[in-house]
Amino acid sequence: MLKYLLNTAVLLAVTFTLPAQEIKVEENHPKAVITFDKVEYDYGEIEYDGNGECSFEFTNTGTEALVITNVLASCGCTVPKWSKDPIKPGEKGTITVKYNTSIPGNFSKSIRVFSNGEPGQVYLRIKGMVKQKNQVELK
C-alpha cells in the first residue's frame, strides 16, 4: 500500500509540474522588413493633364528577400506599378504611382502595399489639387 501511495504521489507531482514548464519559442526567424523613405506624397497644385506620376522608394532592411505581392489603389484614377522581382536584403525598390490629372479638384488617395515583409501591409497616400482645365494664373 505504501508503494501504491508513493507511486501515486510521484505521478501527481509530475502531472502538475509539467504544464508549469515554460517552452521558449525563438522568434529570431529570418524575415524581410519593408522600410519606406516616405509614405505620403503631396503634389501641391498640379496642371490639368499634367504629370501625375510620383515614386515611393523603399529598402529591404530585413535578412530575407522581400517580395511585393500586390499593390492596390483606392480607386481607378490611381495606377501603381512595381517590380515583381524579389528585393534582396539591403537593396532598394520603387513603387511608381500615376494619378489621372484630367480630373480637376482636390484629391487624396491611398495605396495599399502587400508583401512578405514586416509589416505585411503598408498604406501610402497621395494628395494634391488639379487645376481647372482653363485656369490661368495671374501674376
Secondary structure, 3 states (H helix, E strand, C coil): CHHHHHHHHHHHHHHHHCCCCCCCCCCCCCCCEEEECCCEEEEEEECCCCCCEEEEEEEECCCCCECEEEEEECCCCEEEEECCCCECCCCEEEEEEEECCCCCEEEEEEEEEEECCECCEEEEEEEEEECCCCCCCCC
